[in-house]
Amino acid sequence: MMMGSLAADLARMLDPLAVATDAGLVLDPWQAELQEAQDDRILLNVTRQGGKSTACATLAVNQALSDPGLILCASPSQRQSGELFKKILGVLRAQKPVPEFTQESATQLELANGARIVSLPGTEATIRGFSAPKLILVDEASRVSDEYYAAVRPMLAAGRGRLVALSTPWGRRGWFFNAWEYGGDTWRRFRVPATACPRIAPEFLEEELRELGPLRFASEYGCEFVDTENQFFPSALIEAALSDEVIPLWT
């Protein structure tokens, strides 16, 4: 049994898609590309029901089996973090052979190889007690506060851990928008609108456009960072009024 487990772990290290295969998942091209990515900072701007949670669950299991350590699942609420945690657990239990669990609860689990996966709500106080994670998954990242994001980043310093943020946009505001728009080469970006997802029918999108309206539809399904409905001045007008060339009157 031990030799079989070691052989399976070695196969996963050589082929990151083996985890998905064991779980019976047929990954979309972008999901497969994510499994093979080596980048430390990744932004997933993916449509609702586009498979971002499934892709990240597979990525977390790859991390847990090939390079064990601490993996954190964070989001604005415990319920959302718990849903991602359950997907990770499901992918783990589908592996052949199933990895040995040494501890399991509703919010965290540990494997015999030393991997530890913890589900957390997106509040600053809950994240500060952890250090040197190998991987942090931030679900609904556009709705996670800037303060929480600022508390997350120092944990990645010592261990050079990876940060993967998955979300749909929520207006032209917050750290997720700033990282996407102004983060430069620090971030690798994946943008997957609903029209690129083979599981979402065009007829459904037409209905959603009628029901949600163009602004919300563009955000939820088009992966566009649009102005909010209650915004008085358009963001484009505000940005056009800003200049780095004007010398301030006071310093």
N, C-alpha and C positions, 0 to 999 in steps of 0.2 A: 504493500500500500504506500509506504514512504517513497520507494523508488518511483512508483507511478506518479505520485504527486510531484516529485522533483522533475521528472521528465515533462509533465504537463506545464509546470512553471517555466521551464526552459523553452518549451515550444511557444509559450505566450510572449516571452522576452524576444524571441526571434521573429514572431508574427503578432503584432498588436491586434490584428483582427480576429485572432483565435478566440478571444474572450467573447466577442459578439457571436461567432460561429457556435460556440458551446451553448450560448443562451438562445439560439435559434433566431437571431436577429439578422435581418438583411439591411445593411446600412446604406443610406443615401451616400453619394460621392463625397459630400462635404463632411458627413459624419465619419466616414472612413479616413478622410484626410486629417481630421482632428485627432484620431487615435495615433496617427503616425507623427504628429507635430511635436517638435522639440522645444518650442518657444516657451519662455517663462511667463509671458503675459498675453492672454488671449481674450478677445471680446467676441461674444456670439450674439449678434443682432439678428434674431431668428423669429419668424412669424409665430403666432399662436398655433399650437398643435403641429409645429414643424419638426419635432423630434429632438429638441435641444436637451431635454431632461434625460432622454434615453441615451443620447450621445455622451453626456457627462457621467451618467451612471456607468457606462462601459469604460470610459476613461478612468474613473475612480477605481474600478476593479483592476484594470491594467496596472495602475499605480500600486495598489495594495499587494498585488501578487508578484510584480517584477522588481519593485523597489520599496519595501515595506516602511511604513512610518505613519505619522499622524495625517489624517485627511479630515478637513472640516467642511461641513455643508451649512451654509448660512443663507438667510433670506429675511425679509421683513417680519415674518411670523414663524412660530414654531410649526404650525400646520404645513406651511410651504416647505420648510426645511425637512419636515418629516416625510413629505411625499417623495422628495428626491432621495432621502435615506432609504425608503422602502424600495425604490427602483434599484438602488445599489444592492440592497439585500437580495432582491429577486435575481439579479444577474449573478451574484456570488453563488447562490444556491443552485444555479443552473450549470455551474462549471463541472467539468468531468476530469478528475474526481472533485467532489465538493470540498473546498478548503476546510480545515479544522477550525472551529470556533472555540475560543476559550472564555468568552464573555459576550452576552447579548442582552440588550434591553431595548426599550422603545426609542431611545435616543442615541445609543452608542453600541458599538460592538468591537471586539478584538479578535484577531486571528492568531493562530499558533506561530506564524512567522514573524509576529511583532507588529503587524499593521493594526491601526486603530482608526475607526471611522466614527465621527461625532456629529450629531445634528444640533444646530443652534439657531435660535431666533436672532434676527438682525438688530440687536441692541448693543451699544458700545460696551456695556458692563459685562456681557456674557463672553465676549471674545478675548478680553485682556488676560485671562488666566492661562492661555495656551501659548506655547512657544515652538519655534522651528517646525512648522508643518511642512510636509512634502507637497501638499496640494490643498488649495482653498477653492471651493466652488461657491460662488455668490449667485444665487438664484434671484430672479426678479430684480436684477442689479440696478435698474434705473430708479427703483423705488427705495433702495437702501440709502440711508442718509450719508452726507459727506463726512459727518463725524464718525460714523461707523467705519467707513472706508479708511479714514485717517488712522483709526485704531488697528485696522487689519495690516496695513503696509509694514509697520516695524517688525511684525512677526516673521516676515520673509527675509529679513536681513542676514541673519546668521546662517540659516540652512539653505539659502538660495532656493526657496520653495517656489512653486508655480501658483499663479492666480488665474482662474478662469471665471469670467463674468458672463452670465447668460441672461438675456432679457429681450423684451420688446422695448422700443423707445417710450419715453414719457415726457415729451416736450423737449425744448432746447434749454435744458437746465440740468444741474447736478453733475456729479463726477463721471457718471457713465457717458453722458453726452460729451463732456469735456475731453474724456479719454478718447472717445471715438473721433471727435472733430479735430482735436488739437494735440493728441498724444503722440503723434509722429511715429517713428519707427520702433518705439518702445513696445507697441502693441501689434499683435497679429489680429486681423479682423476677418470675421466670417459674416457675411450678410446673406440671408436666405429669405426672400419675400415669399408670400403664399403662392405666387405664380410659379415658383421654382420647386414647390413641394408636390410630388405626384399623388399624394393621398388627399389633397384638397381639391374638390371639384369646382370648375369655373362657375357652375350654377349656384353653388353655395356662396361663393365670393360676391356674385351679383346681388344676392339677397342680403348679405351682410353690408354691402355698400349702401343699399337702400335703407336698411334699419339703423346703421350706426352714423351715417353721414360721412362726407369725404375726409374730414380731419381725423376722426377717430379711426376710420378704416385705414387711412394712410399710416397711422402709427401701429395699429395692432396687426395688420396684414401686409402692409407695404414696407415695414421696417424703416419708416421715414421719421426724422426728428422734426416734428411740426409744432407750430405755436399752439398753445392751449386756447380753448374756446373763450375763456374769460380774460384773455390778455388784451390790454387796451392798445398798446403799440406793437406792431409786428416786430419780430426779432431782427429781420433784415434792416428795418428802418433804424433801430437802435444801434446795430453794429455799424451801419453806414455813418453814424454820427460820431463814432469813436476814432481817435487818431493818436498814433505814437509820436507824431511829429510836433505836436503842440507843446510848448514849454509851460509847465505849470507855474501859476503865480506864487504858490507856496510849496515848500518842500518839507 
